[in-house]
Amino acid sequence: MSMYPNADFSEPYSSVSFQYKQLTSPYPYSHNETVELNKTSFLPKKSQITRWFRHHQKQILFLVCLLLLALFCLRNLIAVYWTFLKIKMDSTMFDRGYVACGLLRKEPMLFVQDTRHVQVVWEMNCGMSNKAMSLTYWQGDEKITLEAIEPKVLDPHHTVYKATLGPIERGGTVNYRIETTRKEEGTEKTQKPKVLAKHAFQWYTTLDTEPIRMAAIADNQFGMLTFSSLLRQIRKLSPKPQFLIHAGDAIQNYPSLRQWQTDFAGPLAAHGLGQTTPLIYAHGNHDYDMRGEYTYTRSHGMDGHPWFAFSMANGALRFIVLDSNIDWELQDTWLKHEIQSDEFKQAQFRVVVVHVPPFLEYWDPEAWFQQGQSKWGAFIKDRYVPIFEEGKVDIVISGHQHNYERGERNGVHYAIIGGGGGDLDFDQVTDWAMYEAKSLDFHFVFLEFKPPLLNNRWSLHWDTYSVSGKKVDSMSIESRT
């Protein structure tokens, strides 16, 4: 007898019969949701992901640490390339008109004009016919405003402004700001001024008890990445330089507005140097303007000449900046008069900045011997070196040759600092047997003029650094007077 008398075994259990059975409880998914679930069924479940991470957590931690270490080691390179991309991108956006009018295209750049004057150069991205530009500067409570500064319109995307601060009567901090005001249409009323830039710089006309620090560089032409790297090292110096010496050839092609933006003004602004560090600038052969306008660098001084001289620290330091592009008797006469002047004779330290060095050793052999480039700036050596020696100049700083050399001849120190970014020179075309230090690499120099302590003489401490920030040369010079 069967154990299950009421059971019906006429239809055995099978998959065929199972598919016709009705749902006996609410199904957790609707029909559409079931379809979507089936479509994404290839994705791992959260629990699977969690288990995988738990199982490989040591390997993941190792990879994260390795990535962080790589980023740390490459941080300088990443910063340099990020600055490079930002400058290039900004220039492209301005050139194509994607940036609204009324914005600064070039942050203000400061150029030493003479002992008591600084020239400020900046650029707007559009014509500013309906706006007035002004520059205000002050020391302490004394405030001066230069109004209605005339623009120089180069094209629809480049409008340049220049103004001269001064006379600066004493040393210390000089604050300045650039403002623009807009006239209301149909009236003579003007809107509230809008501040475009606000910065400060140090000036040492009368201060003679503190060290004066400068960074020096030259020939960064078409080497923006290297130039930016060097400026980054300069920015990191402690204590920071208050002035920047540039011995010429800031760009490769003078008429190129793009090069002035990306290869010179952009890097200076990106590293906060152009706005706060006045430049002592000597024009080179690549940034020479035959018309004498010098749109983006120091214009001719109040005497109408590109060469000039100025003093610092109550006359203790005297700088002469010459133009090696101009072989004129007028410059010779001016230089002879300068070394006989009371300002020069009373100075305790005397520095000359000129682009072409008197004693050049490295150049392209074909250009030097066959193309006559050995004669470039020859008057600096033939006519000016005797004047330097007669005036007891302490040091002559030059560029032009794309590497570093330092030496002494007849009591005058000579330094070539042309490693700012242009293609390096490796071929020696002559030997003056006077240079005691050299580096065929990119570099910049840090100068510190120290006031008298025990011997009543000013001194110069000179350090040369590579593009990686490594010190490659050092010297100290005491004033001869």
ABEGO torsion letter per residue (X at the ends): XBABAABBAABBBBAAAAAABBBABBBABBAAAAAAAAAAAABBBAAAAAAAAAAAAAAAAAAAAAAAAAAAAAAAAAAAAAAAAAAAAAAAAAAAGABBBGBBABBBBBBBABAABBBBBBBBABBAAABBBBBBBBBEABBBBBBGBBBBBABAABBBBBBBBOBBABBEBBBBBBBBBBBBBGBABBBBBBBABBBBBBBAAABAABBBBBBBBBGABGBAAAAAAAAAAAAABOBBBABBBBAEGABABAABAAAAAAAAAAAAAAAGAAAABBBBBBBBAAABBAAGAGAABBBBBAAGBABBBBBBGGGABBBBBBBAABBBAAAAAAAAAAAABAAAAABABBBBBBABBABBABBBAAAAAAAGAAABGAAAAAAAAAAAAAAGBABBBBBGBBBBBBBBBGGBBBBBAAAAGBBBBABBABBAGABABBBBBBBBBBBBBBBBAAAGBBBBBBBBBBAAGBBABBBBBBBAX
